[in-house]
Each structure stands twice: as structure tokens, then as C-alpha cells.
Amino acid sequence: MPVAGEGEDASAIGDAAFVLLLREHGTRETAVLRAMELVPREWFVPPPLLAHARRDIALPIPCGQSMTAPTTVAAMLGLLNVQSGSRVLEIGTGSGYVTALLVYLGSSRVRSIERYEGLARAARDRLGEDHAGTTVETGDGLDAATIGEGGFDRILVNGACADVPAHLARALAPGGRLVGAVATERGMRIAVVDRAMDGGFGRRLEMTCRLPSLTAGRASVL
């Protein structure tokens, strides 16, 4: 018979080791570390891969997609700098893991767009009713008509593009920020786009990363 609290102790040790891994790879933002401690990656990993949930590797999910490695997720969320009450647009829902993290970071509204209906449906089921203000829809996040007028405080692009799509940058509210990845001569790097209060844009490139390339269009199957 298990000792009372044994499961909790093991979980706590696992959480501590996971947070330490993130810190060793450069994550210093307390809010990001806390969110990634509170949202178990195991909830979003396919059952056959549960043993690998806390490894710093990308993991395959249905529809030929993948979950981004935790340290890359942490780096992007740290740069995104979500503030309490932020209105967030997420391109590429995937498993819904990052969507949940955005909620725990204080977003008041998260609109997540996924091109595969199967992934969007599964993410909605995982997120359930505990994530009020979160919507997961099936659509083409690389299509300006899908995004609409915008007005988002933060935009997270879970994938790489040849360049930051102009319509996504325009969907930022003044003072807003977009984080994604772009291909450069030196490899793939995280890109940060800030929209100034006067409407102007500033862009910088951060660390190298490994993210899947985004595909335009809503998937006709799966």
C-alpha cells in the first residue's frame, strides 16, 4: 500500500526538477516558471509518451504535428511578457499546452487558432471549463480575414515563417507585442515585434530555436 502523500512528494520532486531544468537553460521569469510548474505537460502529451513529458524535447502529436520543447516554450513566453488581463492571440493550438500556460500567466482572453479540427477539438476537451475566456477555433491563422480587426495585446506564433506576417503585426494593439520564429541566414531565430503607442513597429531577433514551419490554410482532413 502506498504511503500517504507519497504520490504528492514524487510529483513535487518532479516539478522541482522540471523548474530547475528551465532555469538552467536561461528561464528567469518567475511567472513563467510558476505557470510551467502548475500546468503539467503530462496532461497534454499522448499517453504512450508520458514518460518523456518532462524531457526537454519536442514530442509528436496527431496530425503530424509536435509539442515544442519546454525550454523553447519558456523562452518564447518569457519574451512575450504576458500581463494580467492581456488579450492574447495564439496561432497554432497544437495540444493546447501553451494555451493553458497563457491562461495561467494572467490572460483575460485567449483566442487560439488551429488548422486541424482534430487537434482543436482535443485541445478544447483538455482545457475544459477551467479556462474561462479561452476559445479554440479551427481556421487559417496565416489568413488576414481569419484574424479580423485584431486589437490584441499579445500574439504568440507557435511556428516559423519566412518572415513575420504583416497582418499579424497589424493585429497588435498599440503597446502590444508579437513573438514567433523566422528563418535567417544563421538559422531559425525567435523574432519579437513591438507596436509602439503611436502605431509604429519595432523588431528584433533573439536566440536560435527549433520550431516547425507553419503551413497556410485550414486542413481539409483530420
PEBELWO-V952023 format. One record per run of one state. SS is the DSSP state (H for helix, E for strand, C for the rest). FROM is the first residue (numbers start at 1). LEN is the number of residues. If there is no record, write none. Layout:
SS;FROM;LEN
SS;FROM;LEN
This chain:
C;1;5
H;6;19
C;25;5
H;30;9
C;39;2
H;41;4
C;45;2
H;47;6
C;53;6
E;59;3
C;62;3
E;65;3
C;68;2
H;70;11
C;81;6
E;87;5
C;92;5
H;97;8
C;105;4
E;109;6
C;115;2
H;117;14
C;131;3
E;134;5
C;139;5
H;144;4
C;148;4
E;152;10
C;162;4
H;166;5
C;171;1
E;172;13
C;185;2
E;187;9
C;196;5
E;201;8
C;209;4
E;213;1
C;214;9
